[in-house]
Amino acid sequence: MILKELRIRTWIGDPTNCYIVFDEESKDVIVIDPAGDVDKIVEMIDILKR
């Protein structure tokens, strides 16, 4: 199990924490509090799945 913390900018410009939980065995992903910057979140998920 991998837990990643990302600093994500919200639509009002304030940074917030977003958490990605990834299970290497099942390849399941949970994103907690995605708040914004979808491209950055998807990029990290793609990196984890490699």
Buried (B, 14 or more C-beta within 10 A) or exposed (E): EEEBEBEBEEEEEEEBEBEBBBEEEEEEBEBEEBBBBEEBBEEBBEEBEE
